[in-house]
């Protein structure tokens, strides 16, 4: 594993943006309208992503889900299949440069496993 990023939903994106930039002192590294990613100024692998709080079938509008960057994403996908891990979003090359799939952990938490292309 390369890093783990918590993802949270926000009812007020502007307040979240101000909180993480002004109070927490983080930089806004990515703003794609449907996701904001903030990074620490001191350590770029320290990150948090914020999503608008809208109903999402894949994530069932959980309060939190995790993104875990891994190497060899196809190996992880095979491991999930072999281990009968519930796959809730199939392995996909996304237009923004990641290859990913979603699984469900035993507690109902969605985990987004990804590698950068």
Biopython code that builds the backbone (N, CA, C, O; Angstrom):
import numpy as np
from Bio.PDB.StructureBuilder import StructureBuilder

atoms = [
    (1, "UNK", "N", (0.840, -1.180, 0.000)),
    (1, "UNK", "CA", (0.000, 0.000, 0.000)),
    (1, "UNK", "C", (0.882, 1.239, 0.000)),
    (1, "UNK", "O", (1.942, 1.286, 0.624)),
    (2, "UNK", "N", (0.397, 2.238, -0.727)),
    (2, "UNK", "CA", (1.141, 3.494, -0.820)),
    (2, "UNK", "C", (0.578, 4.569, 0.111)),
    (2, "UNK", "O", (1.339, 5.355, 0.675)),
    (3, "UNK", "N", (-0.752, 4.610, 0.279)),
    (3, "UNK", "CA", (-1.379, 5.596, 1.157)),
    (3, "UNK", "C", (-2.839, 5.229, 1.355)),
    (3, "UNK", "O", (-3.410, 4.471, 0.571)),
    (4, "UNK", "N", (-3.443, 5.771, 2.409)),
    (4, "UNK", "CA", (-4.863, 5.618, 2.675)),
    (4, "UNK", "C", (-5.441, 7.019, 2.852)),
    (4, "UNK", "O", (-4.929, 7.817, 3.638)),
    (5, "UNK", "N", (-6.520, 7.311, 2.110)),
    (5, "UNK", "CA", (-7.138, 8.629, 2.147)),
    (5, "UNK", "C", (-8.571, 8.495, 2.659)),
    (5, "UNK", "O", (-9.375, 7.791, 2.048)),
    (6, "UNK", "N", (-8.905, 9.158, 3.771)),
    (6, "UNK", "CA", (-10.300, 9.181, 4.193)),
    (6, "UNK", "C", (-11.107, 10.108, 3.280)),
    (6, "UNK", "O", (-10.621, 11.152, 2.847)),
    (7, "UNK", "N", (-12.319, 9.714, 3.004)),
    (7, "UNK", "CA", (-13.242, 10.486, 2.168)),
    (7, "UNK", "C", (-14.488, 10.759, 2.999)),
    (7, "UNK", "O", (-15.071, 9.839, 3.572)),
    (8, "UNK", "N", (-14.893, 12.014, 3.065)),
    (8, "UNK", "CA", (-16.077, 12.344, 3.846)),
    (8, "UNK", "C", (-17.049, 13.161, 2.999)),
    (8, "UNK", "O", (-16.662, 13.788, 2.012)),
    (9, "UNK", "N", (-18.302, 13.141, 3.400)),
    (9, "UNK", "CA", (-19.347, 13.915, 2.735)),
    (9, "UNK", "C", (-19.561, 15.225, 3.458)),
    (9, "UNK", "O", (-19.432, 15.309, 4.679)),
    (10, "UNK", "N", (-19.893, 16.252, 2.682)),
    (10, "UNK", "CA", (-20.131, 17.574, 3.239)),
    (10, "UNK", "C", (-21.488, 18.092, 2.785)),
    (10, "UNK", "O", (-21.860, 17.965, 1.619)),
    (11, "UNK", "N", (-22.221, 18.680, 3.729)),
    (11, "UNK", "CA", (-23.478, 19.355, 3.400)),
    (11, "UNK", "C", (-23.233, 20.790, 2.936)),
    (11, "UNK", "O", (-24.135, 21.433, 2.399)),
    (12, "UNK", "N", (-22.001, 21.296, 3.145)),
    (12, "UNK", "CA", (-21.659, 22.656, 2.737)),
    (12, "UNK", "C", (-20.211, 22.661, 2.239)),
    (12, "UNK", "O", (-19.273, 22.805, 3.024)),
    (13, "UNK", "N", (-20.045, 22.502, 0.929)),
    (13, "UNK", "CA", (-18.715, 22.391, 0.323)),
    (13, "UNK", "C", (-17.871, 23.646, 0.594)),
    (13, "UNK", "O", (-16.681, 23.532, 0.886)),
    (14, "UNK", "N", (-18.468, 24.831, 0.500)),
    (14, "UNK", "CA", (-17.704, 26.066, 0.731)),
    (14, "UNK", "C", (-17.176, 26.148, 2.157)),
    (14, "UNK", "O", (-16.034, 26.549, 2.377)),
    (15, "UNK", "N", (-18.010, 25.767, 3.131)),
    (15, "UNK", "CA", (-17.545, 25.755, 4.524)),
    (15, "UNK", "C", (-16.423, 24.738, 4.695)),
    (15, "UNK", "O", (-15.449, 25.000, 5.401)),
    (16, "UNK", "N", (-16.555, 23.579, 4.051)),
    (16, "UNK", "CA", (-15.501, 22.567, 4.131)),
    (16, "UNK", "C", (-14.210, 23.086, 3.501)),
    (16, "UNK", "O", (-13.122, 22.892, 4.043)),
    (17, "UNK", "N", (-14.343, 23.747, 2.354)),
    (17, "UNK", "CA", (-13.166, 24.292, 1.674)),
    (17, "UNK", "C", (-12.452, 25.300, 2.580)),
    (17, "UNK", "O", (-11.230, 25.263, 2.722)),
    (18, "UNK", "N", (-13.226, 26.194, 3.187)),
    (18, "UNK", "CA", (-12.632, 27.186, 4.086)),
    (18, "UNK", "C", (-12.009, 26.540, 5.314)),
    (18, "UNK", "O", (-10.923, 26.937, 5.739)),
    (19, "UNK", "N", (-12.678, 25.556, 5.885)),
    (19, "UNK", "CA", (-12.162, 24.887, 7.079)),
    (19, "UNK", "C", (-10.812, 24.233, 6.800)),
    (19, "UNK", "O", (-9.855, 24.430, 7.549)),
    (20, "UNK", "N", (-10.739, 23.449, 5.717)),
    (20, "UNK", "CA", (-9.507, 22.702, 5.450)),
    (20, "UNK", "C", (-8.372, 23.576, 4.931)),
    (20, "UNK", "O", (-7.205, 23.236, 5.126)),
    (21, "UNK", "N", (-8.685, 24.702, 4.268)),
    (21, "UNK", "CA", (-7.610, 25.585, 3.813)),
    (21, "UNK", "C", (-7.235, 26.604, 4.893)),
    (21, "UNK", "O", (-6.055, 26.778, 5.197)),
    (22, "UNK", "N", (-8.224, 27.271, 5.468)),
    (22, "UNK", "CA", (-7.931, 28.335, 6.435)),
    (22, "UNK", "C", (-7.541, 27.791, 7.803)),
    (22, "UNK", "O", (-6.463, 28.101, 8.309)),
    (23, "UNK", "N", (-8.402, 26.993, 8.397)),
    (23, "UNK", "CA", (-8.127, 26.509, 9.752)),
    (23, "UNK", "C", (-7.070, 25.417, 9.779)),
    (23, "UNK", "O", (-6.111, 25.496, 10.547)),
    (24, "UNK", "N", (-7.242, 24.384, 8.934)),
    (24, "UNK", "CA", (-6.302, 23.261, 8.946)),
    (24, "UNK", "C", (-4.995, 23.588, 8.217)),
    (24, "UNK", "O", (-3.991, 22.902, 8.412)),
    (25, "UNK", "N", (-5.001, 24.627, 7.384)),
    (25, "UNK", "CA", (-3.782, 25.038, 6.701)),
    (25, "UNK", "C", (-3.366, 24.107, 5.578)),
    (25, "UNK", "O", (-2.184, 24.023, 5.245)),
    (26, "UNK", "N", (-4.323, 23.408, 4.992)),
    (26, "UNK", "CA", (-4.023, 22.476, 3.906)),
    (26, "UNK", "C", (-4.174, 23.193, 2.566)),
    (26, "UNK", "O", (-4.817, 24.239, 2.474)),
    (27, "UNK", "N", (-3.573, 22.614, 1.538)),
    (27, "UNK", "CA", (-3.711, 23.134, 0.185)),
    (27, "UNK", "C", (-4.798, 22.365, -0.547)),
    (27, "UNK", "O", (-4.932, 21.154, -0.377)),
    (28, "UNK", "N", (-5.572, 23.071, -1.360)),
    (28, "UNK", "CA", (-6.552, 22.421, -2.228)),
    (28, "UNK", "C", (-5.789, 21.908, -3.445)),
    (28, "UNK", "O", (-5.386, 22.690, -4.306)),
    (29, "UNK", "N", (-5.595, 20.604, -3.513)),
    (29, "UNK", "CA", (-4.787, 20.001, -4.577)),
    (29, "UNK", "C", (-5.621, 19.631, -5.793)),
    (29, "UNK", "O", (-5.112, 19.616, -6.914)),
    (30, "UNK", "N", (-6.902, 19.331, -5.578)),
    (30, "UNK", "CA", (-7.760, 18.916, -6.686)),
    (30, "UNK", "C", (-9.183, 19.381, -6.421)),
    (30, "UNK", "O", (-9.726, 19.175, -5.336)),
    (31, "UNK", "N", (-9.782, 20.016, -7.435)),
    (31, "UNK", "CA", (-11.178, 20.437, -7.365)),
    (31, "UNK", "C", (-11.821, 20.050, -8.694)),
    (31, "UNK", "O", (-11.618, 20.711, -9.713)),
    (32, "UNK", "N", (-12.605, 18.962, -8.667)),
    (32, "UNK", "CA", (-13.265, 18.474, -9.873)),
    (32, "UNK", "C", (-14.777, 18.622, -9.761)),
    (32, "UNK", "O", (-15.516, 17.880, -10.408)),
    (33, "UNK", "N", (-15.246, 19.557, -8.959)),
    (33, "UNK", "CA", (-16.661, 19.795, -8.679)),
    (33, "UNK", "C", (-17.276, 18.689, -7.826)),
    (33, "UNK", "O", (-17.951, 18.984, -6.840)),
    (34, "UNK", "N", (-17.060, 17.434, -8.179)),
    (34, "UNK", "CA", (-17.653, 16.323, -7.426)),
    (34, "UNK", "C", (-16.702, 15.781, -6.364)),
    (34, "UNK", "O", (-17.076, 14.887, -5.606)),
    (35, "UNK", "N", (-15.472, 16.311, -6.296)),
    (35, "UNK", "CA", (-14.510, 15.925, -5.269)),
    (35, "UNK", "C", (-13.529, 17.064, -5.046)),
    (35, "UNK", "O", (-13.058, 17.690, -5.995)),
    (36, "UNK", "N", (-13.228, 17.325, -3.778)),
    (36, "UNK", "CA", (-12.156, 18.239, -3.386)),
    (36, "UNK", "C", (-11.126, 17.411, -2.635)),
    (36, "UNK", "O", (-11.483, 16.660, -1.727)),
    (37, "UNK", "N", (-9.861, 17.534, -2.996)),
    (37, "UNK", "CA", (-8.806, 16.840, -2.261)),
    (37, "UNK", "C", (-7.846, 17.875, -1.701)),
    (37, "UNK", "O", (-7.318, 18.720, -2.424)),
    (38, "UNK", "N", (-7.633, 17.788, -0.395)),
    (38, "UNK", "CA", (-6.736, 18.682, 0.318)),
    (38, "UNK", "C", (-5.490, 17.915, 0.732)),
    (38, "UNK", "O", (-5.568, 16.740, 1.092)),
    (39, "UNK", "N", (-4.331, 18.584, 0.682)),
    (39, "UNK", "CA", (-3.068, 17.947, 1.064)),
    (39, "UNK", "C", (-2.360, 18.821, 2.099)),
    (39, "UNK", "O", (-2.514, 20.042, 2.127)),
    (40, "UNK", "N", (-1.589, 18.157, 2.937)),
    (40, "UNK", "CA", (-0.751, 18.857, 3.895)),
    (40, "UNK", "C", (0.362, 19.586, 3.153)),
    (40, "UNK", "O", (0.907, 19.064, 2.181)),
    (41, "UNK", "N", (0.699, 20.782, 3.604)),
    (41, "UNK", "CA", (1.804, 21.528, 2.997)),
    (41, "UNK", "C", (3.144, 20.875, 3.309)),
    (41, "UNK", "O", (4.096, 21.003, 2.539)),
    (42, "UNK", "N", (3.218, 20.174, 4.440)),
    (42, "UNK", "CA", (4.473, 19.558, 4.864)),
    (42, "UNK", "C", (4.675, 18.151, 4.307)),
    (42, "UNK", "O", (5.811, 17.725, 4.094)),
    (43, "UNK", "N", (3.580, 17.427, 4.071)),
    (43, "UNK", "CA", (3.676, 16.029, 3.647)),
    (43, "UNK", "C", (2.539, 15.770, 2.661)),
    (43, "UNK", "O", (1.388, 15.613, 3.069)),
    (44, "UNK", "N", (2.851, 15.726, 1.384)),
    (44, "UNK", "CA", (1.831, 15.638, 0.329)),
    (44, "UNK", "C", (1.044, 14.319, 0.354)),
    (44, "UNK", "O", (0.004, 14.223, -0.298)),
    (45, "UNK", "N", (1.509, 13.314, 1.081)),
    (45, "UNK", "CA", (0.741, 12.069, 1.163)),
    (45, "UNK", "C", (-0.342, 12.140, 2.240)),
    (45, "UNK", "O", (-1.195, 11.255, 2.311)),
    (46, "UNK", "N", (-0.322, 13.175, 3.077)),
    (46, "UNK", "CA", (-1.384, 13.388, 4.061)),
    (46, "UNK", "C", (-2.504, 14.127, 3.340)),
    (46, "UNK", "O", (-2.359, 15.288, 2.958)),
    (47, "UNK", "N", (-3.622, 13.429, 3.163)),
    (47, "UNK", "CA", (-4.706, 13.972, 2.354)),
    (47, "UNK", "C", (-6.069, 13.638, 2.950)),
    (47, "UNK", "O", (-6.220, 12.706, 3.739)),
    (48, "UNK", "N", (-7.051, 14.434, 2.543)),
    (48, "UNK", "CA", (-8.449, 14.133, 2.833)),
    (48, "UNK", "C", (-9.252, 14.605, 1.632)),
    (48, "UNK", "O", (-8.956, 15.651, 1.056)),
    (49, "UNK", "N", (-10.264, 13.840, 1.256)),
    (49, "UNK", "CA", (-11.130, 14.220, 0.141)),
    (49, "UNK", "C", (-12.541, 14.460, 0.653)),
    (49, "UNK", "O", (-13.036, 13.753, 1.531)),
    (50, "UNK", "N", (-13.180, 15.482, 0.075)),
    (50, "UNK", "CA", (-14.521, 15.886, 0.467)),
    (50, "UNK", "C", (-15.440, 15.758, -0.746)),
    (50, "UNK", "O", (-15.088, 16.184, -1.846)),
    (51, "UNK", "N", (-16.614, 15.172, -0.539)),
    (51, "UNK", "CA", (-17.613, 14.989, -1.588)),
    (51, "UNK", "C", (-18.897, 15.705, -1.189)),
    (51, "UNK", "O", (-19.235, 15.747, -0.006)),
    (52, "UNK", "N", (-19.620, 16.271, -2.159)),
    (52, "UNK", "CA", (-20.937, 16.817, -1.840)),
    (52, "UNK", "C", (-21.840, 15.701, -1.304)),
    (52, "UNK", "O", (-21.787, 14.571, -1.790)),
    (53, "UNK", "N", (-22.643, 16.010, -0.333)),
    (53, "UNK", "CA", (-23.514, 15.018, 0.288)),
    (53, "UNK", "C", (-24.752, 14.805, -0.579)),
    (53, "UNK", "O", (-25.808, 15.391, -0.337)),
    (54, "UNK", "N", (-24.601, 13.956, -1.590)),
    (54, "UNK", "CA", (-25.696, 13.586, -2.489)),
    (54, "UNK", "C", (-25.840, 12.075, -2.453)),
    (54, "UNK", "O", (-24.860, 11.360, -2.243)),
    (55, "UNK", "N", (-27.024, 11.598, -2.650)),
    (55, "UNK", "CA", (-27.254, 10.153, -2.650)),
    (55, "UNK", "C", (-26.409, 9.515, -3.732)),
    (55, "UNK", "O", (-26.433, 9.942, -4.886)),
    (56, "UNK", "N", (-25.655, 8.481, -3.354)),
    (56, "UNK", "CA", (-24.763, 7.780, -4.273)),
    (56, "UNK", "C", (-25.029, 6.292, -4.128)),
    (56, "UNK", "O", (-24.823, 5.727, -3.054)),
    (57, "UNK", "N", (-25.482, 5.654, -5.194)),
    (57, "UNK", "CA", (-25.824, 4.232, -5.129)),
    (57, "UNK", "C", (-24.630, 3.377, -4.737)),
    (57, "UNK", "O", (-24.787, 2.418, -3.981)),
    (58, "UNK", "N", (-23.438, 3.699, -5.233)),
    (58, "UNK", "CA", (-22.265, 2.877, -4.933)),
    (58, "UNK", "C", (-21.884, 2.950, -3.463)),
    (58, "UNK", "O", (-21.492, 1.946, -2.868)),
    (59, "UNK", "N", (-21.999, 4.130, -2.881)),
    (59, "UNK", "CA", (-21.511, 4.326, -1.527)),
    (59, "UNK", "C", (-22.627, 4.334, -0.499)),
    (59, "UNK", "O", (-22.365, 4.388, 0.703)),
    (60, "UNK", "N", (-23.852, 4.283, -0.955)),
    (60, "UNK", "CA", (-25.010, 4.265, -0.063)),
    (60, "UNK", "C", (-24.986, 5.419, 0.931)),
    (60, "UNK", "O", (-25.524, 5.315, 2.034)),
    (61, "UNK", "N", (-24.348, 6.532, 0.523)),
    (61, "UNK", "CA", (-24.311, 7.750, 1.323)),
    (61, "UNK", "C", (-23.765, 7.540, 2.733)),
    (61, "UNK", "O", (-24.217, 8.191, 3.675)),
    (62, "UNK", "N", (-22.800, 6.641, 2.884)),
    (62, "UNK", "CA", (-22.133, 6.453, 4.167)),
    (62, "UNK", "C", (-21.450, 7.751, 4.558)),
    (62, "UNK", "O", (-21.155, 8.584, 3.701)),
    (63, "UNK", "N", (-21.201, 7.925, 5.837)),
    (63, "UNK", "CA", (-20.527, 9.129, 6.299)),
    (63, "UNK", "C", (-19.070, 9.144, 5.857)),
    (63, "UNK", "O", (-18.496, 10.214, 5.653)),
    (64, "UNK", "N", (-18.468, 7.975, 5.708)),
    (64, "UNK", "CA", (-17.051, 7.891, 5.356)),
    (64, "UNK", "C", (-16.812, 6.657, 4.501)),
    (64, "UNK", "O", (-17.484, 5.637, 4.655)),
    (65, "UNK", "N", (-15.854, 6.765, 3.609)),
    (65, "UNK", "CA", (-15.327, 5.599, 2.912)),
    (65, "UNK", "C", (-13.850, 5.838, 2.712)),
    (65, "UNK", "O", (-13.380, 6.961, 2.894)),
    (66, "UNK", "N", (-13.116, 4.827, 2.347)),
    (66, "UNK", "CA", (-11.665, 4.931, 2.241)),
    (66, "UNK", "C", (-11.199, 4.744, 0.821)),
    (66, "UNK", "O", (-11.753, 3.936, 0.076)),
    (67, "UNK", "N", (-10.174, 5.496, 0.442)),
    (67, "UNK", "CA", (-9.453, 5.260, -0.799)),
    (67, "UNK", "C", (-8.070, 4.769, -0.406)),
    (67, "UNK", "O", (-7.376, 5.405, 0.388)),
    (68, "UNK", "N", (-7.677, 3.635, -0.968)),
    (68, "UNK", "CA", (-6.369, 3.060, -0.664)),
    (68, "UNK", "C", (-5.614, 2.888, -1.969)),
    (68, "UNK", "O", (-6.034, 2.140, -2.852)),
    (69, "UNK", "N", (-4.489, 3.594, -2.079)),
    (69, "UNK", "CA", (-3.648, 3.478, -3.268)),
    (69, "UNK", "C", (-2.724, 2.283, -3.088)),
    (69, "UNK", "O", (-2.047, 2.150, -2.069)),
    (70, "UNK", "N", (-2.709, 1.426, -4.087)),
    (70, "UNK", "CA", (-1.899, 0.213, -4.042)),
    (70, "UNK", "C", (-1.090, 0.108, -5.333)),
    (70, "UNK", "O", (-1.385, 0.774, -6.326)),
    (71, "UNK", "N", (-0.072, -0.736, -5.295)),
    (71, "UNK", "CA", (0.605, -1.094, -6.537)),
    (71, "UNK", "C", (-0.036, -2.388, -7.029)),
    (71, "UNK", "O", (-0.655, -3.109, -6.248)),
    (72, "UNK", "N", (0.107, -2.681, -8.297)),
    (72, "UNK", "CA", (-0.407, -3.937, -8.867)),
    (72, "UNK", "C", (-1.913, -4.103, -8.635)),
    (72, "UNK", "O", (-2.352, -5.103, -8.067)),
    (73, "UNK", "N", (-2.690, -3.125, -9.075)),
    (73, "UNK", "CA", (-4.137, -3.125, -8.850)),
    (73, "UNK", "C", (-4.814, -4.385, -9.386)),
    (73, "UNK", "O", (-5.772, -4.874, -8.788)),
    (74, "UNK", "N", (-4.324, -4.911, -10.504)),
    (74, "UNK", "CA", (-4.942, -6.120, -11.063)),
    (74, "UNK", "C", (-4.751, -7.324, -10.146)),
    (74, "UNK", "O", (-5.622, -8.190, -10.073)),
    (75, "UNK", "N", (-3.621, -7.384, -9.447)),
    (75, "UNK", "CA", (-3.414, -8.453, -8.460)),
    (75, "UNK", "C", (-4.414, -8.337, -7.310)),
    (75, "UNK", "O", (-4.954, -9.339, -6.841)),
    (76, "UNK", "N", (-4.652, -7.116, -6.866)),
    (76, "UNK", "CA", (-5.630, -6.895, -5.791)),
    (76, "UNK", "C", (-7.035, -7.295, -6.248)),
    (76, "UNK", "O", (-7.812, -7.857, -5.477)),
    (77, "UNK", "N", (-7.347, -7.000, -7.505)),
    (77, "UNK", "CA", (-8.661, -7.367, -8.041)),
    (77, "UNK", "C", (-8.826, -8.890, -8.054)),
    (77, "UNK", "O", (-9.866, -9.415, -7.656)),
    (78, "UNK", "N", (-7.801, -9.580, -8.509)),
    (78, "UNK", "CA", (-7.856, -11.059, -8.504)),
    (78, "UNK", "C", (-7.979, -11.599, -7.079)),
    (78, "UNK", "O", (-8.716, -12.555, -6.836)),
    (79, "UNK", "N", (-7.256, -10.987, -6.139)),
    (79, "UNK", "CA", (-7.350, -11.417, -4.736)),
    (79, "UNK", "C", (-8.770, -11.238, -4.212)),
    (79, "UNK", "O", (-9.276, -12.094, -3.487)),
    (80, "UNK", "N", (-9.412, -10.138, -4.573)),
    (80, "UNK", "CA", (-10.789, -9.897, -4.124)),
    (80, "UNK", "C", (-11.729, -10.950, -4.704)),
    (80, "UNK", "O", (-12.591, -11.475, -4.000)),
    (81, "UNK", "N", (-11.560, -11.256, -5.984)),
    (81, "UNK", "CA", (-12.400, -12.281, -6.619)),
    (81, "UNK", "C", (-12.154, -13.641, -5.963)),
    (81, "UNK", "O", (-13.099, -14.342, -5.598)),
    (82, "UNK", "N", (-10.886, -14.005, -5.817)),
    (82, "UNK", "CA", (-10.532, -15.300, -5.226)),
    (82, "UNK", "C", (-11.003, -15.416, -3.779)),
    (82, "UNK", "O", (-11.337, -16.508, -3.317)),
    (83, "UNK", "N", (-11.031, -14.287, -3.064)),
    (83, "UNK", "CA", (-11.437, -14.305, -1.663)),
    (83, "UNK", "C", (-12.918, -14.073, -1.448)),
    (83, "UNK", "O", (-13.366, -13.929, -0.310)),
    (84, "UNK", "N", (-13.691, -14.035, -2.539)),
    (84, "UNK", "CA", (-15.132, -13.788, -2.451)),
    (84, "UNK", "C", (-15.464, -12.496, -1.714)),
    (84, "UNK", "O", (-16.454, -12.421, -0.986)),
    (85, "UNK", "N", (-14.624, -11.479, -1.910)),
    (85, "UNK", "CA", (-14.874, -10.158, -1.330)),
    (85, "UNK", "C", (-15.917, -9.463, -2.206)),
    (85, "UNK", "O", (-15.770, -9.451, -3.428)),
    (86, "UNK", "N", (-16.954, -8.892, -1.622)),
    (86, "UNK", "CA", (-17.980, -8.226, -2.435)),
    (86, "UNK", "C", (-17.399, -7.046, -3.230)),
    (86, "UNK", "O", (-16.915, -6.073, -2.652)),
    (87, "UNK", "N", (-17.455, -7.151, -4.547)),
    (87, "UNK", "CA", (-17.011, -6.086, -5.441)),
    (87, "UNK", "C", (-18.249, -5.299, -5.844)),
    (87, "UNK", "O", (-19.173, -5.842, -6.448)),
    (88, "UNK", "N", (-18.259, -4.008, -5.503)),
    (88, "UNK", "CA", (-19.460, -3.206, -5.766)),
    (88, "UNK", "C", (-19.263, -2.222, -6.915)),
    (88, "UNK", "O", (-20.205, -1.537, -7.313)),
    (89, "UNK", "N", (-18.049, -2.148, -7.447)),
    (89, "UNK", "CA", (-17.759, -1.362, -8.654)),
    (89, "UNK", "C", (-16.606, -2.069, -9.342)),
    (89, "UNK", "O", (-15.532, -2.199, -8.754)),
    (90, "UNK", "N", (-16.797, -2.528, -10.568)),
    (90, "UNK", "CA", (-15.770, -3.351, -11.221)),
    (90, "UNK", "C", (-14.518, -2.547, -11.568)),
    (90, "UNK", "O", (-14.546, -1.318, -11.617)),
    (91, "UNK", "N", (-13.444, -3.251, -11.802)),
    (91, "UNK", "CA", (-12.182, -2.589, -12.145)),
    (91, "UNK", "C", (-12.374, -1.770, -13.416)),
    (91, "UNK", "O", (-12.890, -2.258, -14.422)),
    (92, "UNK", "N", (-11.947, -0.512, -13.345)),
    (92, "UNK", "CA", (-12.221, 0.456, -14.406)),
    (92, "UNK", "C", (-11.039, 1.414, -14.534)),
    (92, "UNK", "O", (-10.477, 1.857, -13.533)),
    (93, "UNK", "N", (-10.667, 1.730, -15.781)),
    (93, "UNK", "CA", (-9.721, 2.816, -16.034)),
    (93, "UNK", "C", (-10.530, 4.101, -16.133)),
    (93, "UNK", "O", (-11.339, 4.259, -17.047)),
    (94, "UNK", "N", (-10.314, 5.016, -15.200)),
    (94, "UNK", "CA", (-11.076, 6.259, -15.158)),
    (94, "UNK", "C", (-10.387, 7.344, -15.981)),
    (94, "UNK", "O", (-9.169, 7.326, -16.159)),
    (95, "UNK", "N", (-11.178, 8.280, -16.475)),
    (95, "UNK", "CA", (-10.664, 9.327, -17.365)),
    (95, "UNK", "C", (-9.674, 10.262, -16.673)),
    (95, "UNK", "O", (-8.900, 10.937, -17.351)),
    (96, "UNK", "N", (-9.679, 10.316, -15.347)),
    (96, "UNK", "CA", (-8.776, 11.213, -14.622)),
    (96, "UNK", "C", (-7.463, 10.531, -14.239)),
    (96, "UNK", "O", (-6.684, 11.081, -13.461)),
    (97, "UNK", "N", (-7.211, 9.318, -14.788)),
    (97, "UNK", "CA", (-5.883, 8.727, -14.651)),
    (97, "UNK", "C", (-5.688, 7.710, -13.548)),
    (97, "UNK", "O", (-4.561, 7.488, -13.105)),
    (98, "UNK", "N", (-6.770, 7.085, -13.093)),
    (98, "UNK", "CA", (-6.616, 5.999, -12.122)),
    (98, "UNK", "C", (-7.314, 4.745, -12.634)),
    (98, "UNK", "O", (-8.268, 4.822, -13.408)),
    (99, "UNK", "N", (-6.835, 3.608, -12.197)),
    (99, "UNK", "CA", (-7.488, 2.316, -12.415)),
    (99, "UNK", "C", (-7.944, 1.893, -11.031)),
    (99, "UNK", "O", (-7.142, 1.849, -10.099)),
    (100, "UNK", "N", (-9.249, 1.577, -10.886)),
    (100, "UNK", "CA", (-9.771, 1.325, -9.548)),
    (100, "UNK", "C", (-10.934, 0.364, -9.565)),
    (100, "UNK", "O", (-11.514, 0.070, -10.610)),
    (101, "UNK", "N", (-11.263, -0.125, -8.366)),
    (101, "UNK", "CA", (-12.491, -0.869, -8.123)),
    (101, "UNK", "C", (-12.868, -0.655, -6.667)),
    (101, "UNK", "O", (-12.031, -0.285, -5.844)),
    (102, "UNK", "N", (-14.154, -0.894, -6.355)),
    (102, "UNK", "CA", (-14.658, -0.720, -4.996)),
    (102, "UNK", "C", (-15.022, -2.091, -4.435)),
    (102, "UNK", "O", (-15.582, -2.941, -5.127)),
    (103, "UNK", "N", (-14.687, -2.278, -3.159)),
    (103, "UNK", "CA", (-15.112, -3.470, -2.428)),
    (103, "UNK", "C", (-15.858, -3.019, -1.172)),
    (103, "UNK", "O", (-15.820, -1.849, -0.790)),
    (104, "UNK", "N", (-16.531, -3.972, -0.546)),
    (104, "UNK", "CA", (-17.232, -3.712, 0.708)),
    (104, "UNK", "C", (-16.530, -4.509, 1.805)),
    (104, "UNK", "O", (-16.357, -5.721, 1.674)),
    (105, "UNK", "N", (-16.132, -3.853, 2.865)),
    (105, "UNK", "CA", (-15.507, -4.577, 3.971)),
    (105, "UNK", "C", (-16.593, -5.241, 4.822)),
    (105, "UNK", "O", (-17.776, -4.971, 4.610)),
    (106, "UNK", "N", (-16.227, -6.100, 5.775)),
    (106, "UNK", "CA", (-17.241, -6.812, 6.566)),
    (106, "UNK", "C", (-18.154, -5.907, 7.386)),
    (106, "UNK", "O", (-19.207, -6.344, 7.849)),
    (107, "UNK", "N", (-17.750, -4.632, 7.570)),
    (107, "UNK", "CA", (-18.548, -3.699, 8.352)),
    (107, "UNK", "C", (-19.443, -2.821, 7.490)),
    (107, "UNK", "O", (-20.125, -1.933, 8.000)),
    (108, "UNK", "N", (-19.442, -3.069, 6.184)),
    (108, "UNK", "CA", (-20.252, -2.269, 5.280)),
    (108, "UNK", "C", (-19.570, -0.998, 4.794)),
    (108, "UNK", "O", (-20.217, -0.142, 4.190)),
    (109, "UNK", "N", (-18.270, -0.863, 5.051)),
    (109, "UNK", "CA", (-17.511, 0.309, 4.608)),
    (109, "UNK", "C", (-17.036, 0.083, 3.168)),
    (109, "UNK", "O", (-16.480, -0.967, 2.845)),
    (110, "UNK", "N", (-17.263, 1.071, 2.323)),
    (110, "UNK", "CA", (-16.796, 0.993, 0.952)),
    (110, "UNK", "C", (-15.306, 1.346, 0.914)),
    (110, "UNK", "O", (-14.875, 2.332, 1.512)),
    (111, "UNK", "N", (-14.529, 0.527, 0.204)),
    (111, "UNK", "CA", (-13.100, 0.781, 0.028)),
    (111, "UNK", "C", (-12.837, 0.892, -1.471)),
    (111, "UNK", "O", (-13.124, -0.024, -2.243)),
    (112, "UNK", "N", (-12.287, 2.033, -1.857)),
    (112, "UNK", "CA", (-11.901, 2.333, -3.227)),
    (112, "UNK", "C", (-10.421, 1.977, -3.359)),
    (112, "UNK", "O", (-9.565, 2.717, -2.874)),
    (113, "UNK", "N", (-10.108, 0.852, -4.009)),
    (113, "UNK", "CA", (-8.721, 0.456, -4.239)),
    (113, "UNK", "C", (-8.310, 0.999, -5.585)),
    (113, "UNK", "O", (-9.028, 0.811, -6.567)),
    (114, "UNK", "N", (-7.154, 1.678, -5.661)),
    (114, "UNK", "CA", (-6.766, 2.345, -6.891)),
    (114, "UNK", "C", (-5.267, 2.354, -7.098)),
    (114, "UNK", "O", (-4.485, 2.239, -6.155)),
    (115, "UNK", "N", (-4.885, 2.494, -8.362)),
    (115, "UNK", "CA", (-3.511, 2.773, -8.786)),
    (115, "UNK", "C", (-3.572, 3.877, -9.810)),
    (115, "UNK", "O", (-4.520, 3.946, -10.592)),
    (116, "UNK", "N", (-2.581, 4.738, -9.819)),
    (116, "UNK", "CA", (-2.494, 5.751, -10.854)),
    (116, "UNK", "C", (-1.956, 5.117, -12.126)),
    (116, "UNK", "O", (-1.034, 4.302, -12.082)),
    (117, "UNK", "N", (-2.539, 5.497, -13.268)),
    (117, "UNK", "CA", (-2.104, 4.957, -14.557)),
    (117, "UNK", "C", (-0.833, 5.642, -15.017)),
    (117, "UNK", "O", (-0.310, 5.322, -16.084)),
]
sb = StructureBuilder()
sb.init_structure("model")
sb.init_model(0)
sb.init_chain("A")
sb.init_seg("    ")
for serial, (resi, resn, name, xyz) in enumerate(atoms, 1):
    if name == "N":
        sb.init_residue(resn, " ", resi, " ")
    sb.init_atom(name, np.array(xyz, "f"), 0.0, 1.0, " ", f" {name:<3s}", serial, name[0])
structure = sb.get_structure()
